[in-house]
Amino acid sequence: MADELRKQDDDLWVFGYGSLIWRPGFEFTERVAATIHGFHRSLCVFSHVHRGTPERPGLVLGLDRGGSCHGIAYRVESRLRQTTMDYLREREQVTLVYREINALARLKDGRRVKAVAYAVDQRHGQYSGPLTPEQVLDAVRHGVGRSGRNPEYIINTHEHLVAMGIRDSTLEMIVRRLGEG
């Protein structure tokens, strides 16, 4: 029993707040609702690769400073730590707009774990800063990149958050406005 607990202490935890919720892309042994503090989910990253191009950026989520964020924590067995980290870095660090951080995540069952997460670097040129609803909608409507159309990303994320009981008023507004034309 003690060996099993020690082994689990070596496991990797990954916090997802956007597409990692519905498309993690790595093997995991546990998936638990979780919350981190000090960061909030924000549509604040101009996507030049996955949901847009440098010429026509899309707009994707980042963890921005302040507040808290509800999402998913995944436990990855220690034997898959390096493979998973390599995958995450290839996926999330394409343009280095995200900083890899270790966040304290409180799991739904009360456990607290250190989880790898990706927070936006506000000094990076792809950080959008505050945008008007019209600017957000324009970027989302027209963004297309390696991982597909930007509206699909927004709709998938919104639907999965709703299924988890998480309300995001910005995503709700965008989904509603996308449906209007």
N, C-alpha and C positions, 0 to 999 in steps of 0.2 A: 504493500500500500504506500509506504513512504517513497519507494522508488518511482511509483506511478505519479505521485504528487510532484516529486522533484523533476521528472520528465516533463510534466505539464508546465512547470515553472520556466522551462527552457523553450516552450512553444512560442511562436510568433502570433501576435494579435494585430489585425489590420482594421482600421476604422474606415467605413465607407459612408459617404453622405450624398453622393450623386450616382453616376453610372455604376460605381462599384456595388451599389445596392442591388441592381438588377442584372449586372453582367460582371461578376467579380473576375472571372478568367483564370482562377487558380483553385487548387484543391484545398478544401478546408474540412475540419472535423466538427466544428461548432459554428453556429450562426445565431447571434443574440442581439436583440435591440439594445442600444447603448446611447449614452449621452456624454459629450465632452463639454467642458467649460473653457471660456477664454476665446472661443472662436464661434462664428455663426456661418451658416450656409448662405452664400451670396453669388448671384449671377454677375461675376466681376472679372472674368477672364476672356479676353479675345482669343478665340481658337484659330490658330494658323495651320493646324494639322488635322485633328480628329473631326472637327465640325465646321471647318472653314479653311481659308487660305490666307496668306499674307495680303493678297490683293482684295479679298472679300472675306474678312474674318467672321466667324460665327461667334456665339457667346455661350460659355459654359460656366459651371459652378466652381467655386473655390471656397476654401475655409478662409474667411476674413476675420480680422481681429475684433474681439469683443463679443459678449453674449454667450450663448450656448448653442449646441447643435445636437439634434437627435438623428441617429443613423443606425448602422449595423456594425457590430464587431465580429470579425471572423477569427477563429482560432485555427492556426496552421501548425501541424506537427513540426517539431524541431528539425526532423530529417529533411523537411521541405523548405526550411527557412531561406537558404541561399537562392534556391530556384525561384521561390516566390518573390523575394526582394529583387532579383534580376528582372523578373517579369514586370513588377510594379515600376521599377525605375525606367525600363524601356517604354512603358505605357504612359507614365505620368511626367517623366522628366525630359520629354522630347525637346522642348525649347527652354527648359529650366525656369518656367514661370512659377512653378511650385517649389516650396521648401519642404523637404522631408523632415517631419517632426515626430517626436514621441509624445503622445498626448495621454493624459490619465483619463481613461474611459470608465464610466460607471455603468455596469451591465444591468439589465432589467431585473436580474435576480439578486442584485446588491453587491456582487463582486466588483472589485476595482482592478483594472489591468492597465498596463502601459501598452498603447497601441500605436503602430505606425500610421501616420495620416499625412495628407498633402495640403499644406496651407499656401495661399497665394503670397508671392513676393511682391509687395506693393511698390517696390522700386523698379520692377520689370516693365518693359514697354508694352507687354500684353495685359497689364492690369488696367482695367477700364475705369476705375474710380466711379463716382456717381454718374448714372445715365438717366435720361428721361425715359418714360415708358415707350415713347415713339422710337427712340434710339435702340432700346432693347428689342422691341418688336421687329424693327428693320433688320438688325443683325441676325436674329433668330430665323426670320422668314427666308433670308437669302443665303444663310450659311450652309455649305456642303463641303465635307472633307473626307479623309481616309475612312472614317468610321460611319459615314452616312450623313443624312440630312439633319440639320440642327433642330427642326421642329420635332423629329422623332425622339431625339435625346430629351427634349423638354417634356414631351408627352409621356414617355416611358418613366422618367424620373417622377413626374407629378403623380401618375397612376400608382406607382409603387409606394410613394410617401402616403398617399391617401389610404392605401391598403394597410399601411402600418399605423394609421391613425394620426399621421403628422400633417399639419396644415402649413402650407407655404403660400402666403398671399400673392407673392410676385409670380410664382409659377402658375397659380390659379388664374391670375389676370392674363398671362401670356397664352395659356391654353384656351381660355375663353375668346380672346381676341383672334387667335389663329383660326378658331372655328367660325368667326364672323366673316372671314374672307381674307 
